[in-house]
Amino acid sequence: MRAHLASSSMAHGVVAAPDGSILGMTAAMDKMVGSVNGQSLWEFLTPESAEELRGRVEAGRRSPESRFPMTFIGADSSQHVLICSLDVQPNAFALMCERTK
C-alpha cells in the first residue's frame, strides 16, 4: 500500500515533521509543487491555509475522518485547492488530499 501511494499520480499526500519540514510526498504532490523534500510545507500553502494547518497540527488531534480545503501553491505559482484529511502523530503528520471537482 505504501509503495502504491508513493507512486500514485492521483493521491496527493505529504508527510512532514511538526515544524512543517517535508519528509516525503506522493508522486502527484511532487508533480504539483515540485521536488521539495526537506523544505517547509508552509511555503507551498497560501498564508491562510498554512495558518489553518499549523493550528490543526499544534492542536495534535487525530481526526483523519475530518476533511477540509487547503490551497497549495504549485511549482508554476498557480493555486490548487485540494480537500484534505490530517493524521497527527507525535513526531510527524500526514496530509492526504484529493482534487476538488
N, C-alpha and C positions, 0 to 999 in steps of 0.2 A: 504494500500500500504506500509506504513512504517513497519508494522509487517512482511509483506511478505518479504521485502528487508532485514530486520534484521535477519531473519531466513533462508534466501536463501543460498543454498550450491553452487550456481553458480555466484551470483552477488558479486563481490569483492568491498567493499566500506568502507570508513573510514571518520569520521568527526573529525576535530581537531581544536584547538584554533590557532590563528595566530602564536603563538610561536612553534607550532608543537605538543603540548600536546594532546594526543589522548583522545577524549571524548566518542567515541563509534565506533563500526565497525560491519560489517555483519558477519554472521557465517562463510562464505567462507574465509574472510580475517583473522578471528580469527584462523581458522584451518591452514592457510598458515603460519602466523607469530607467532601465539601463543596468549595467553591472555595477552595483553599489555596495557589495558586502563590506562591512566594517564602517561604513558611513552611518550617519544618523538618519533614522527613518523620518524624524520630524522635518528634515529638509525636503522631503518628497511628498509632503502633505501641505494643503493650504494652511495658513495660520489658524483658522477656525477648527479645522479637522485635527491639526496637531494638538491644539489645546484640549479638545474633547478627548482624544485618545490618551494623552498624558494623564488626564483626570481619571479615566477608567482604569489605566494601568496602576496608578498610585492608590486607587481605592482597593485594588487587589481582589476584587470579587470575581469568582469563577462563574461566568454565566454564558457559556458558549451558545445557548439557545437564543440569547438576545441578539437581534440584528439591527444594524444602524448604518447610515450612509457615511462614507469617508470620501473626500475629494483628494485624489492623488495628482501630482504634477509629473507629467510624462517627460521622457528624455528630450522630446521636441518642444517642451514648455506648455503643451496642451494639458487641459484638465480632464480627469476621468473620474466620474462618480461611480463608486462601487458600493455594494451592500455587503457589510462585513459582520463577522462574529469574532469574539475575542475570548481567548483562554489564557488567563494569567496564572503563571506558576511562580514559585519562589525566586528562580534565577533567570527567568525569561518569559516572554509571552508570544503567543501565536495569533496572528490575524489572518483569517481565511475570508476571502471576498469573492464576489461574482459581479459581473457587469449588470447594470440595470437594463431593462428592456426599453 
